[in-house]
């Protein structure tokens, strides 16, 4: 027996999609161009990327929003993602390098390659659970996941260490050192690994943090809270853009502690209370965090230059599009000046270290 199902999301051809766009109050200036746009960027992507923004009210887009504007906004979004993703991967690599160094120095470089149920109890392994904080309820789960990476990864460099390469005359190794393991784990795994580092005795967390920040006026707990919040926000953003999701109007599920942001900047001429409140629903926290965590002054300055270039190009393309982009991203007109001043302040802190 045939059954008719009323589909919630039926297929619409391009002509039907254009009619639905018009119903959403989106201006169609040229039908041929509209077909071309919809064949490159899906209706779903264009509508859903920006309907949770100031451009969308009462289930429709505000007057004046055209399909061309949404298309240009989308491509600018991708360009911005490309810049931020590049610097985010630098921070990820920096964290993994510092993490593997501290673990190797403190706990050694041995953990077995073979699958052993007792691996997280093996006293000679740097993944021995007794080496890590017992107050973190996820400790065993995190260490187990790291062991699983060793067992299941078939990508280099883990693959090379596990199996060698006969053609190149490279023999397999008898253990996986931390600096090899971190190359095959996700950013979140590195953050989780950091989160279970012990605080008793030598504080490995602080050892890592103080290689990122020079903030002597922070107490240690505030510094740790600021750092882990920053990392988790970056991971959320990284996951979003890795799946080609919206970027400039991302709604973060985590927030930086405003009190700590004020303390971190330590300069009312860089950020005032109004600026900080504005950070709650904006891409600005991502820009702020990336700049604060980049390990080299040259990279911070280079990021500012690249941001200035793409926003300048956008404004030259269309002043209306530029203003719409700031509106969607919830960015204030002077956000680049604020970030440039932040870079200067970070440099001053490092010079005075």
C-alpha positions in Angstrom: 0.0 0.0 0.0 1.4 3.4 -1.0 1.5 6.0 1.7 1.7 9.7 1.1 4.0 11.5 3.5 3.7 15.2 4.0 7.4 16.1 4.1 8.5 18.9 6.4 11.3 19.9 4.0 10.3 19.0 0.4 12.5 19.6 -2.7 12.2 23.0 -4.4 13.6 23.7 -7.8 15.4 27.0 -8.4 12.3 28.8 -9.6 10.4 27.8 -6.4 13.4 28.7 -4.3 13.4 32.2 -5.8 9.7 32.6 -5.0 10.4 31.5 -1.4 13.3 34.1 -1.2 10.9 36.8 -2.3 8.4 35.7 0.3 11.3 36.1 2.8 11.5 39.7 1.6 14.8 39.2 -0.2 15.2 41.3 -3.3 15.9 39.5 -6.5 17.6 42.0 -8.8 18.4 39.6 -11.7 16.8 36.2 -12.1 19.7 34.8 -14.2 22.2 35.8 -11.5 19.8 34.4 -8.9 19.9 31.0 -10.6 23.7 31.2 -10.7 24.0 32.1 -7.0 21.6 29.3 -5.9 23.6 26.7 -8.0 26.8 27.7 -6.1 25.5 28.5 -2.6 22.4 26.6 -1.4 19.2 28.3 -0.4 19.5 26.6 3.0 23.0 28.0 3.5 22.1 31.6 2.5 18.9 31.7 4.6 20.1 29.9 7.7 23.5 31.5 8.0 22.1 35.0 8.6 18.5 34.7 9.8 19.8 34.7 13.4 21.1 38.2 12.9 19.9 41.8 12.9 19.0 41.3 9.2 16.1 39.0 10.1 13.0 40.0 12.0 9.5 38.5 12.3 10.4 35.5 10.1 11.5 37.8 7.2 14.6 39.7 6.2 14.6 43.4 6.7 13.9 45.7 3.7 16.8 46.3 1.5 18.5 42.8 1.8 19.1 41.3 -1.6 20.3 37.9 -2.7 23.4 39.6 -4.0 24.1 41.0 -0.5 23.6 37.6 1.1 26.0 36.0 -1.4 28.7 38.7 -0.9 28.3 38.4 2.8 28.7 34.6 2.6 31.9 34.8 0.5 33.3 37.5 2.8 32.5 35.2 5.8 34.6 32.4 4.1 37.5 34.8 3.5 37.5 35.9 7.2 37.2 32.2 8.3 40.3 31.4 6.2 42.4 34.1 8.0 41.2 33.2 11.5 41.5 29.4 10.9 45.2 29.9 9.9 46.0 31.7 13.1 43.9 29.3 15.1 45.9 26.4 13.9 49.1 28.2 14.9 47.7 28.5 18.5 46.7 24.8 18.4 50.2 23.8 17.4 51.7 26.1 20.0 49.5 24.5 22.7 50.4 21.0 21.6 54.1 21.8 21.5 54.1 23.3 25.0 51.9 20.5 26.4 54.0 17.7 25.0 57.2 19.4 26.2 56.0 19.7 29.8 54.6 16.2 29.9 57.9 14.7 28.5 60.0 16.7 30.9 57.8 15.7 33.9 56.5 12.3 33.1 58.9 10.9 30.5 58.4 9.8 26.9 57.2 6.2 27.2 53.8 4.8 26.5 53.4 1.4 24.8 52.2 0.9 21.3 50.4 -2.4 21.8 46.8 -2.5 23.1 47.0 -3.1 26.8 43.9 -2.7 29.1 46.1 -1.6 31.9 47.9 1.1 29.9 46.5 3.9 32.0 47.8 2.1 35.1 51.2 1.3 33.7 53.7 3.1 36.1 56.2 3.6 33.3 53.7 5.3 31.0 53.2 9.1 30.8 49.5 8.2 30.4 49.4 6.6 33.9 46.3 8.0 35.5 48.0 8.4 38.8 50.1 11.2 37.3 47.1 13.3 36.6 44.5 15.2 38.7 42.1 12.9 40.5 39.7 15.8 41.0 38.7 15.7 37.3 36.0 13.1 36.9 36.8 12.8 33.2 40.5 11.9 33.8 40.2 8.2 32.9 38.0 8.9 29.9 40.4 11.5 28.5 43.4 9.2 29.0 41.5 6.3 27.4 40.8 8.4 24.4 44.4 9.3 24.0 45.3 5.6 24.1 42.6 5.0 21.5 44.2 7.5 19.2 47.4 5.5 19.4 45.6 2.2 18.6 43.3 3.4 15.9 45.2 6.1 14.0 46.6 5.1 10.6 47.9 8.6 9.8 51.5 9.8 10.1 53.4 10.3 12.2 51.7 7.7 14.5 51.5 5.2 11.6 55.2 5.6 10.9 56.1 5.0 14.6 53.8 2.0 14.8 54.6 0.2 11.6 57.7 1.9 10.1 58.2 2.1 6.3 60.1 -0.7 4.7 60.5 1.1 1.4 62.2 4.0 3.1 64.2 1.8 5.5 62.4 3.2 8.5 61.9 0.8 11.4 58.9 0.8 13.8 59.5 2.3 17.2 59.0 0.7 20.6 57.0 3.6 22.1 55.0 6.7 21.2 56.5 9.9 22.7 54.1 12.8 23.6 55.3 15.1 20.8 54.3 12.4 18.3 50.9 11.7 19.9 49.9 15.3 19.9 50.3 15.4 16.1 47.4 12.9 15.7 44.9 14.2 18.3 42.3 16.9 17.9 42.4 20.4 19.4 39.7 19.4 21.9 41.8 16.3 23.0 44.8 18.6 23.6 42.6 20.9 25.7 41.2 18.0 27.6 44.7 16.6 28.2 45.8 20.0 29.5 42.7 20.1 31.8 43.8 17.0 33.8 47.4 18.2 34.4 48.1 18.1 38.2 48.4 21.3 40.2 50.1 19.7 43.2 53.9 20.1 43.3 55.1 21.7 40.1 52.0 23.3 38.4 52.3 22.2 34.8 49.2 24.2 33.8 50.9 27.4 35.0 54.1 26.4 33.2 52.1 26.3 30.0 50.0 29.4 30.6 52.9 31.6 31.4 54.4 30.8 28.1 51.3 32.4 26.5 50.7 35.3 28.9 52.8 37.7 30.9 50.2 38.9 33.4 51.8 39.2 36.8 48.8 41.1 38.2 46.6 38.0 37.7 46.2 35.5 40.5 46.9 31.9 39.3 43.3 30.7 39.5 42.0 33.7 37.4 44.8 33.0 34.9 43.8 29.4 34.6 40.1 30.2 34.2 40.8 32.8 31.6 43.0 30.4 29.6 40.7 27.4 29.6 37.7 29.5 28.7 39.7 31.0 25.8 40.7 27.6 24.6 37.1 26.2 24.8 35.7 29.2 22.9 38.3 28.8 20.2 37.5 25.1 19.9 33.8 25.9 19.4 34.6 28.3 16.7 37.0 25.9 15.1 34.4 23.2 14.9 31.9 25.6 13.4 34.1 26.7 10.6 35.4 23.2 9.9 31.9 22.3 8.9 31.5 25.4 6.8 29.0 26.9 9.2 28.5 30.7 9.7 31.3 32.6 11.3 30.7 36.3 11.6 27.5 36.0 13.5 28.3 32.8 15.4 26.4 32.5 18.7 28.9 31.3 21.3 27.7 29.0 24.0 30.6 30.1 26.2 31.5 33.5 27.3 34.7 35.1 28.6 34.4 36.4 32.2 34.0 40.1 31.7 35.8 40.8 34.9 38.8 38.9 33.7 38.7 40.6 30.3 38.8 44.0 32.0 41.7 42.7 34.2 43.5 41.3 31.2 43.5 44.4 29.1 44.3 46.6 32.1 43.8 49.7 30.0 40.5 51.7 29.8 41.7 53.3 26.6 41.8 49.9 24.9 38.5 48.5 26.2 35.9 50.1 28.4 32.8 48.5 30.0 30.7 49.2 27.0 33.1 47.4 24.7 33.2 44.4 26.9 29.4 44.1 27.2 29.4 44.3 23.4 31.5 41.2 23.2 28.8 38.9 24.4 27.1 38.4 21.0 29.8 39.1 18.5 32.7 37.5 16.7 34.9 40.0 18.6 35.8 37.5 21.4 37.3 35.2 18.8 39.5 38.0 17.4 40.4 39.0 20.9 41.3 35.5 22.0 43.4 34.7 18.9 45.5 37.8 19.4 46.0 37.2 23.1 47.2 33.6 22.4 49.4 34.0 19.3 52.9 33.2 20.4 54.9 35.8 18.4 54.5 39.6 18.0 55.0 39.3 14.2 52.0 37.1 13.9 49.7 39.4 16.0 50.7 42.4 13.8 50.3 40.3 10.6 46.8 39.3 11.6 45.8 42.9 12.2 47.2 43.8 8.8 45.2 41.0 7.1 42.0 42.0 8.8 42.5 45.6 7.8 43.0 44.6 4.2 39.9 42.5 3.8 37.6 45.0 5.6 39.1 47.8 3.6 38.5 45.8 0.4 34.9 45.2 1.5 34.3 48.8 2.1 35.7 49.7 -1.3 33.4 47.1 -2.9 30.3 48.5 -1.2 29.9 50.8 1.8 26.4 49.4 2.3 27.8 45.8 2.4 30.5 46.9 4.8 28.0 48.4 7.2 25.7 45.3 6.9 28.7 43.1 7.7 29.5 45.1 10.8 25.9 44.8 11.8 25.7 41.1 11.3 29.0 40.5 13.0 28.0 42.9 15.8 31.3 44.7 15.5 31.8 48.3 16.4 33.3 50.6 13.7 36.5 51.0 15.7 37.1 47.3 16.5 40.3 47.2 14.4 41.7 50.1 16.3 40.9 48.4 19.6 42.6 45.2 18.5 45.7 47.2 17.3 45.9 48.8 20.7 45.6 45.3 22.3 48.6 44.2 20.3 50.6 47.1 21.5 49.7 46.4 25.1 50.7 42.7 24.8 54.1 43.8 23.4 54.5 46.2 26.3 53.8 43.4 28.8 56.4 41.1 27.2 59.0 43.9 27.1 58.4 44.6 30.8 58.5 40.9 31.7 
